[in-house]
Amino acid sequence: MGINLDELKFDENGLIPAVIQDVYTKEVLMLAYMNKESIELTIKTGKVNFYSRSRKTLWLKGETSGNYLNLKRLEYDCDADALLVEVIPEGPVCHTGNKSCFYRTMYKSEDAPEGVGIIKKLSERIADRKKHPVDGSYTNYLLDKGIDKILKKVGEECAETIIAAKNNSPEEITYEVSDLVYHLLVMLAERGVDVNRIYDELARRYKK
């Protein structure tokens, strides 16, 4: 589906704010500005382009660092004065080296939920443990033991999840499903399968 640029409300400088979001985790990665030309370039190339207010010129995100933003979805809000750009980032988005520009927390309640992004975060932590082992880490224990041990645990957690469902206990089901998901993520990491492949396959099935 195309986007009608005439529907957008640009400011007096011909700019519109664009919120950049990870298409998988929905994490907000950065805020920048776009003009008509940068939007057209973004759609045409599949790489996100912005307009630099300080340099007063177009700039391709990642042109210098190699950390491109691959466009997956472009939407605009009800007032047509802001864009939501969903992307797959290639590397850190922030110039500081952080994944997101929004890495400093002013306030967070103790019960603030992580949302669906926790699956991705957990997967990334497991992958990091694989590359950088930590003494005493249960994840590294499983990875060191190898695929047979990991699959044994997956089987055990499957059985315990079934029992929890039969017992009809929400608390027990929640605990056991969490155990199962974790061990499945360890299995994916051991086999070198990116969790994004699972997201993509589920999305494909949903669209059918």
JOCOR-V66765 format. One record per pair of residues at least 6 apart in sequence whose C-alpha atoms are under 8 Angstrom apart, sorted by the first residue. I is the first residue (numbers start at 1). J is the second residue. If there is no record, write none. Layout:
BEGIN
((I/J) (I/J))
END
This chain:
BEGIN
((5/36) (7/80) (8/76) (8/80) (8/81) (9/16) (9/79) (9/80) (9/81) (10/16) (10/35) (10/81) (14/35) (14/36) (15/33) (15/34) (15/35) (15/36) (15/51) (16/33) (16/34) (16/35) (16/81) (16/82) (16/83) (17/31) (17/32) (17/33) (17/34) (17/81) (17/82) (17/83) (18/31) (18/32) (18/33) (18/34) (18/82) (18/83) (18/84) (18/85) (19/28) (19/29) (19/30) (19/31) (19/32) (19/82) (19/83) (19/84) (19/85) (20/28) (20/29) (20/30) (20/31) (20/32) (20/84) (20/85) (20/86) (20/87) (21/27) (21/28) (21/29) (21/30) (21/84) (21/85) (21/86) (21/87) (22/28) (22/29) (22/86) (22/87) (22/88) (22/89) (23/72) (23/73) (23/86) (23/87) (23/88) (24/88) (24/117) (24/196) (24/199) (25/116) (25/117) (25/118) (25/120) (26/117) (27/117) (28/100) (28/102) (29/93) (29/94) (29/99) (29/100) (29/101) (29/102) (30/93) (30/94) (30/100) (30/101) (30/102) (32/50) (32/51) (33/50) (33/51) (33/52) (33/53) (34/49) (34/50) (34/51) (35/50) (35/51) (38/48) (38/49) (38/50) (38/51) (38/58) (39/48) (39/49) (39/50) (41/47) (41/48) (41/49) (42/48) (42/49) (42/71) (43/71) (46/70) (46/71) (46/72) (47/60) (47/61) (47/68) (47/69) (47/70) (47/71) (48/60) (48/61) (48/68) (48/69) (48/70) (48/71) (49/58) (49/59) (49/60) (49/61) (50/58) (50/59) (50/60) (50/61) (51/57) (51/58) (51/59) (52/58) (52/59) (60/68) (61/67) (61/68) (61/69) (62/68) (62/69) (66/90) (66/91) (67/89) (67/90) (67/91) (67/92) (67/93) (68/89) (68/90) (68/91) (69/87) (69/88) (69/89) (69/90) (70/87) (70/88) (70/89) (70/90) (71/85) (71/86) (71/87) (71/88) (72/85) (72/86) (72/87) (72/88) (73/85) (73/86) (73/87) (74/83) (74/84) (74/85) (74/86) (75/83) (75/84) (75/85) (76/82) (76/83) (76/84) (77/83) (77/84) (91/99) (92/98) (92/99) (92/100) (93/99) (93/100) (93/101) (94/100) (94/101) (95/101) (120/195) (122/182) (122/185) (123/185) (123/186) (123/189) (123/195) (126/139) (126/185) (126/186) (126/189) (127/189) (129/139) (129/140) (130/140) (130/143) (130/189) (133/140) (134/140) (139/186) (142/149) (142/150) (142/186) (143/150) (143/186) (143/190) (146/190) (147/187) (147/190) (150/183) (150/186) (150/187) (151/187) (153/183) (154/180) (154/183) (154/184) (157/176) (157/177) (157/179) (157/180) (157/183) (158/180) (160/176) (161/173) (161/176) (161/177) (161/180) (164/172) (164/173) (164/176) (165/172) (165/173) (185/195) (188/194) (188/195))
END
